[in-house]
Amino acid sequence: MKNTRINLIARPVGNPTDECWQIEEVETPELADNQVLVQTQYLSIDPAMRGWMNEGKSYIRPVKIGEVMRALGAGVIVESKHPDFKAGDFVTTGTGVQEYAVLDGKDVIKVDTNFVPLPAYLGTLGMSGLTAYFGLLDTGQPKEGETVVVSGAAGAVGSVVGQIAKIKGCRVVGIAGGAEKCKYVVEELGFDACVDYKAGELRKQLKEACPAGVDVYFDNVGGEILDTLLTLINLRARIVICGAISQYNATEKPTGPSNYMSLLVNRARMEGIVVFDNAANYGKGIKEMAGWVAQGKLNATVDVAEGGIKAFPDTLMKLFKGENTGKLVLKV
């Protein structure tokens, strides 16, 4: 069986370019005992991929030069030599950017598509949803009636953060780029307000949207937006650092927030969130969020890009151009 895959062959400086990728066609290997062959149907497209392409120490090792690009995927088992799986089972796993993946059964998670569509397990019920769930509830610790602000509010993580905060009885303000995304955040996701950072006067807009100040800020973008939010936080505020997409393709070293002394003045806390730290409790998070989806409280739709495996490089760049709404996945 032929397998088309995309390998990382050069580390990018700034935006990833075509020179970073090699499209290769290979034979799928024979299965060993306890292995399964997964046909990838959807790939998760995540901002973290840009960090995985860099050399250097991080929370996960970088993708090696010549290696299949790392990616989470959802698909169907076409062959199994593992007692817990059979052909036809739908699963999620780290497939990599390829059409077929041979994997150890212990690394594969079976999912139920009878009530929730398969792509949702890469979004709301996948890593981005779990990042939102644990980052907000465990790290942000919102209380009913508090004001929660979320940057990247129309993105995969931010969209779920805001919805969970509403479920918990908070006033929720999003930050997104463009009037259309802000409209989506308020009308489709149920946020109380959304600020368009592209419209200028960010601090003025935020003060109007947050008359009682900010108790929890969930940051997906970093940079100027984080710096501005630090001037608006309340006493004992919690700032959750999830990502910094505004800086991922920077060619110069970014500067840190100049307003960090606000943390001292307000006795506030800033803490990072990496979803893998919560692996032991994934089941709890998925179960509760699946309940919210079934009750109509949590939107589980995804932004599906077409084009197959060869469209991966262009689809990845959609993230950094702000062209996606909600969780972005590539249909393989």
C-alpha positions in Angstrom: 0.0 0.0 0.0 1.4 3.4 -1.0 1.7 6.1 1.7 2.2 9.8 0.9 3.9 11.7 3.7 5.5 15.1 4.3 8.9 15.3 5.9 10.6 18.2 7.6 13.9 18.8 5.7 14.9 22.3 6.8 14.2 24.5 9.9 12.4 27.7 9.0 13.6 31.2 9.8 10.4 33.2 10.1 7.4 31.7 8.1 7.8 28.1 7.0 8.3 27.9 3.2 8.1 25.2 0.6 11.9 24.6 1.1 11.1 23.2 4.5 9.1 20.3 3.2 9.6 17.1 1.2 6.6 15.2 -0.2 7.5 11.5 -0.3 5.7 8.3 -1.4 6.7 5.1 0.4 5.4 1.6 1.0 3.6 1.0 4.3 5.5 -1.6 6.3 4.2 -5.0 7.5 2.5 -4.9 10.9 4.2 -6.5 13.9 2.3 -8.0 16.9 0.2 -5.4 18.8 0.5 -2.8 15.9 -2.3 -1.3 13.9 -2.5 0.4 10.5 -4.4 3.7 10.6 -5.7 5.5 7.5 -5.6 9.2 8.4 -8.8 11.0 7.6 -8.3 14.3 9.3 -5.1 16.1 10.6 -5.1 18.6 13.4 -3.5 21.9 12.3 -2.0 23.6 15.4 0.1 26.7 16.1 2.4 24.4 18.3 3.6 22.8 15.0 5.7 25.9 14.4 7.5 25.4 17.7 8.1 21.8 17.0 10.0 22.7 13.8 12.6 24.7 15.8 15.7 23.2 17.2 16.2 23.6 20.9 14.8 22.5 24.3 11.1 22.7 24.8 8.3 20.8 26.5 8.6 18.2 23.7 11.5 17.3 21.5 11.8 19.0 18.1 10.9 17.2 14.9 14.1 15.8 13.5 15.3 16.8 10.0 14.2 14.1 7.6 11.4 12.9 9.9 7.7 12.9 9.1 6.2 16.1 10.4 4.5 15.6 13.8 0.7 15.9 13.9 -2.3 14.5 15.7 -4.7 12.7 13.4 -8.1 11.0 13.4 -8.8 8.1 11.2 -9.9 4.5 10.8 -8.1 1.3 11.4 -7.6 -0.7 8.2 -5.6 -3.6 9.6 -4.9 -4.7 13.2 -2.6 -7.1 15.0 -3.7 -5.8 18.4 -6.4 -7.6 20.4 -8.2 -4.4 21.4 -8.7 -3.0 17.8 -10.3 -4.2 14.6 -10.6 -2.9 11.1 -13.3 -0.2 11.0 -12.6 1.2 14.4 -12.3 5.0 14.5 -9.3 6.3 16.4 -7.2 9.4 17.3 -3.5 9.2 17.6 -0.2 10.9 16.6 -0.3 9.9 13.0 2.1 12.5 11.6 1.5 14.2 8.3 0.9 11.1 6.3 -1.9 9.1 4.7 -1.2 5.9 6.6 0.5 5.3 10.0 1.7 2.1 11.6 1.4 2.5 15.3 1.6 0.5 18.6 -1.9 -0.1 19.9 -1.0 1.5 23.2 -0.7 4.8 21.5 -4.1 4.7 19.8 -7.4 5.9 21.4 -10.7 4.5 20.1 -13.5 7.1 19.7 -17.3 6.9 19.3 -18.6 8.7 16.2 -22.2 7.8 16.7 -23.0 11.1 18.5 -20.0 13.3 17.8 -18.3 13.5 14.3 -14.8 12.3 14.0 -13.1 15.8 13.4 -14.5 17.0 16.8 -12.0 14.6 18.5 -9.2 16.8 17.1 -11.0 19.9 18.4 -13.4 20.4 21.2 -12.9 16.8 22.4 -9.3 16.7 21.5 -6.0 18.4 22.6 -7.2 21.9 21.9 -10.4 21.4 23.9 -8.5 19.7 26.7 -6.0 22.6 26.7 -8.9 25.0 27.2 -10.5 22.8 29.8 -7.5 22.3 32.1 -6.0 25.7 31.4 -9.1 27.6 32.3 -10.5 25.5 35.1 -7.3 24.2 36.9 -5.0 27.1 36.2 -7.3 30.1 35.7 -9.7 29.0 38.4 -12.6 31.2 37.3 -15.4 32.0 39.8 -19.0 32.8 39.0 -19.5 36.5 38.2 -15.8 37.2 37.4 -14.6 38.7 34.1 -12.7 36.3 31.8 -10.8 37.7 28.8 -9.6 35.4 26.0 -7.3 36.3 23.2 -7.4 34.2 20.0 -11.1 33.9 20.8 -12.1 32.6 17.4 -9.4 30.0 17.4 -9.3 26.3 18.4 -8.4 26.8 22.1 -9.8 30.3 22.7 -13.3 29.5 21.4 -13.6 26.6 23.9 -12.2 28.6 26.8 -14.8 31.3 26.4 -17.7 28.8 26.2 -16.6 27.0 29.3 -16.2 30.3 31.1 -19.8 31.1 30.2 -21.0 27.7 31.4 -19.3 28.5 34.7 -21.2 31.8 35.0 -18.5 34.3 34.1 -18.7 37.5 32.0 -16.6 36.6 28.9 -14.8 39.0 26.6 -13.0 37.8 23.5 -10.2 39.4 21.5 -10.2 38.5 17.8 -9.0 39.9 14.5 -11.7 41.5 12.3 -15.4 42.3 12.6 -16.5 39.0 11.1 -14.6 36.9 13.7 -15.9 39.1 16.5 -19.5 38.6 15.3 -18.9 34.9 15.2 -17.5 34.9 18.8 -20.5 36.8 20.2 -23.4 35.4 18.1 -22.3 31.8 17.5 -20.2 31.1 20.7 -22.2 33.2 23.1 -19.4 35.5 24.5 -20.7 38.7 26.1 -18.5 40.9 24.0 -15.5 40.7 21.6 -12.8 43.3 20.9 -11.3 43.7 17.4 -7.6 44.2 17.9 -7.2 45.2 14.3 -9.5 48.2 14.8 -7.0 50.0 17.0 -7.3 51.6 20.5 -7.1 48.2 22.1 -6.9 49.4 25.6 -9.8 51.7 25.2 -12.0 49.0 23.7 -11.0 46.6 26.5 -11.8 49.1 29.3 -15.3 49.6 27.8 -15.8 45.8 27.5 -14.5 45.1 31.0 -15.8 47.9 33.2 -15.1 45.8 36.3 -11.6 45.0 35.3 -10.1 41.5 34.4 -10.0 38.6 36.8 -8.8 35.9 34.4 -6.9 36.4 31.2 -6.3 33.4 28.9 -3.5 34.3 26.6 -3.0 32.6 23.2 -1.1 35.4 21.4 1.4 37.2 23.6 3.1 40.4 22.5 1.3 43.7 22.7 -2.1 42.2 23.6 -0.6 40.6 26.7 1.2 43.8 27.6 -2.1 45.8 27.4 -4.1 43.3 29.4 -1.6 43.5 32.3 -2.7 47.1 32.8 -6.3 46.1 33.4 -6.1 43.2 35.8 -7.8 43.1 39.2 -6.4 42.1 42.6 -5.5 38.4 42.6 -6.0 38.0 38.9 -4.8 34.9 37.1 -3.1 35.1 33.7 -2.9 31.7 31.9 -0.1 31.6 29.3 -1.1 29.0 26.6 0.6 30.3 23.5 2.1 33.3 21.7 1.1 33.0 18.1 2.1 36.6 17.4 5.7 35.7 18.0 6.1 32.2 16.5 7.4 33.4 13.1 9.4 36.3 14.5 12.9 36.7 13.1 14.1 38.9 15.9 14.0 38.1 19.6 10.7 39.3 21.1 10.7 41.7 24.0 9.0 40.7 27.3 5.9 42.5 28.6 6.9 45.9 29.9 3.9 46.0 32.3 4.9 43.0 34.3 5.0 45.0 37.5 1.2 44.9 37.5 1.6 41.4 38.6 3.3 42.6 41.8 1.0 45.5 42.4 -2.1 43.3 42.0 -0.6 40.2 43.7 -1.5 38.4 40.5 -0.3 35.1 39.2 1.0 34.2 35.7 1.3 30.5 34.9 1.9 28.4 31.8 -0.3 25.5 30.6 0.9 22.5 28.7 -1.9 20.0 28.2 0.3 16.9 28.5 0.7 17.6 32.2 -3.0 16.6 32.6 -2.8 13.3 30.7 -4.0 11.3 33.7 -7.3 13.3 33.7 -8.0 13.4 30.0 -11.0 11.0 30.5 -12.6 13.3 33.0 -12.3 16.3 30.7 -13.6 14.6 27.6 -16.5 13.1 29.6 -17.6 16.5 30.9 -17.2 18.3 27.6 -19.0 15.6 25.7 -21.9 16.1 28.2 -21.9 19.9 27.4 -21.9 19.2 23.7 -24.8 16.8 24.1 -26.7 19.5 26.0 -26.0 22.1 23.3 -23.9 24.2 25.7 -20.6 23.7 23.8 -20.1 24.2 20.1 -18.0 21.3 18.6 -17.8 22.4 15.0 -14.5 22.6 13.2 -13.1 24.5 10.2 -12.3 21.8 7.7 -9.7 22.6 4.9 -9.8 20.5 1.8 -7.0 19.4 -0.5 -5.5 16.2 0.9 -2.1 15.6 2.4 -0.3 17.8 -0.1 -2.2 20.8 1.1 -0.6 20.7 4.5 2.0 23.5 4.0 -0.6 26.0 2.8 -3.1 24.9 5.4 -0.6 25.4 8.2 0.0 29.0 7.1 -3.8 29.7 7.4 -3.2 29.8 11.1 -0.6 32.5 11.0 -2.6 34.6 8.5 -5.7 34.4 10.8 -7.8 32.7 8.1 -9.3 30.0 10.3 -12.4 30.2 12.5 -12.4 27.8 15.3 -10.4 24.5 15.2 -8.6 24.0 11.9 -8.3 20.5 10.5 -7.2 19.2 7.1 -9.3 16.6 5.4 -6.9 13.9 4.1 
